[in-house]
Amino acid sequence: MTTPTGPRLRASDAEREQIATILRAAMTEGRLNLDEGEKRLAAAYGATYRDELGPLTADLPDGGRAALARSPEAQAQAKAEMRMFVRRRAGVLAAIGVLFAALFIANGALFFPVFPLIVLLFFLHWASWGRRAYYARSNRGDWYSRGDVQGRGDWRGRRDWYGHGRYGH
């Protein structure tokens, strides 16, 4: 049950479902015909170990992740996440700006320094454009290229795989 690289790890339902989604996207693009796609889907749902999932997408460009990232569902999810990210940052920065203004007014200052406001606006702009660039990369498939479903990298110790986010939450 062990291999030279270590023990085989069991595949989760989420991992099997992601591979199935990749295979469906490849069938939609015409990269797999109906018969071959159905066989691979059956093999994906029947896989017990992670290393059984890799060969199912190994012959697809970028393991099929680029097609998955271009799907309307993935793009809608990326846009929704970006909007939520920007809203959270904007709320925090607006609260800090109101706090600065209240402090200056409470101290009796008639002049509100523009510098803190400019810094806050700069960080808001930077955060929103940085996140947009992150999701623009995701539409090329980079966001979905984690793990070693197709033999790249090592799954052991990876906390950012399958829905746990960029920071392992």
N, C-alpha and C positions, 0 to 999 in steps of 0.2 A: 504494500500500500504506500510505500515511500519511494520517491524517485531520488536521483542524485542531487537535485536542487532542493529537496525538502518534501514535506508531506503535501499531498494534494488537498486543496481547499475546496469545500463544497460551494456550489453556486447558489445564490439567493434568488428568490422570486423576482426581485427588482432587476438583477443582472440578466436573468433569462428574458424578462419583458423588454429590457433595453435592446438586447440583441434581436428580439422579434420585431421591434419597431424599426431597427436598422434594416432588417431583411424585407419588411413590408415597403419601406422607402425605396429599396433597390428594385423590388418588383414593380413599383409604380413608375420608376424611371426607365424600366425596360432592361436593366442590367441582369436580371434573373427572369427566366421564363416561369410560367405558372407552376409547372411540375417541379422544377428544381427549387423554386421558392417554397412550395408546400413541404417538400422533403426537408429543407433546411429549417423551416419553422417547427416541424415535428421534432427534429433533432434538438433544436434550441429548447423547446419546452420539456424534452425528455432528458436534457443534460443534467448530470449529477454534480460534476466537478467543473471548476472554472476553466481548466485547460481544454475542456471539450467545447467550449464556446468560441475560442479563438479561431479555429479553422473554418467556422461557418461564415465568417466575414473577411477572412484573410485575402481572398482574391478580389475584393471590392476596393475601389479607389479610397484610400485613407480609411480602410476598414468600414466604409459606408457612413462614416460620421459626418462627412461634408454634406451628403444628401439629407441626413437627419437634421443638421443645423439649418438647412435651407427650407425645411418644411414650414408651412404656415403656422403650425402649432408652436414650434420652437421659436419662431420669430415673434409671435404674439406674446409668448411667455417672456422672452428677452425684453421686449418693449415694456411690458407691465412691471418687470423687476426694475428696469431703469427708472421708470416713472416713480415707483415707490422709493427707490434710493434717493433720487433728487428731492422728492417731497420731504423725506426725513431730514436730509441735510439742510434744505431751505428752512424748515421749521426750527432747527437748532440754531442756525445762523441768524434768523430773524429774532429769536429769543435773546441771543447774545447782543444783537444790535439794540433791541428795546432796553436791555439791562444797561448798556453803555449810555444810552440817551437818558434813562432815568437817573443814573448816577451823576451825570453832568448837570441835569436839571436840579437834582436834590442838593448839589453843592453850590447852587446859585450861579453857575456859569451861564453866561448869555451866549457864549460861543460853543457850538458843538463841533469838536474837531472832526474833520472829514476823513482823516487818515484811518481810524479804526473801521469806519464804514467802507472805505475803499478796500481795506484788507479783507473784510468779511465778504464783500461782493466778489473779490478776486478768488477767494477759496470756494465760494459757491459755484462760480463759473468753472473753475478748475475741476471741481468734483463732478459736475454734470458732464463736462466734455471728456474727462477721463473715463467715466463709466460708459459713455457712448462709444468711445474707442474700444473699450473692452468688449462690448456687445457687437461692434462691427467685426472684431476678430472672431467672435463666436459664429457669425454667419458664414465665415469661411471654413468652419469646422474645428478651429483650434480649441474651442471651449469643450468640445466633446471628445478630445483626443487624449483622455487620461486613462491610466491603467494599462493592462496588457491584454486586452481582449484579442488583439491580433498579434500578440507576441512581443510588444514593446513594453519595457519597464517591468516592475515587480509590483504585484498587488498587495503583498504583505506589508502591513504598517501604513497603508495609504488611508488616511482619514477623509480625504476629499473626494472619494469615489462614490458614485450613486446617490445623489441627492443630499450630500452633507455639506455642500457649498465649498467655496474657495478656501475658507479658513477652518474647515473641519467641524462646523457647528452641527 
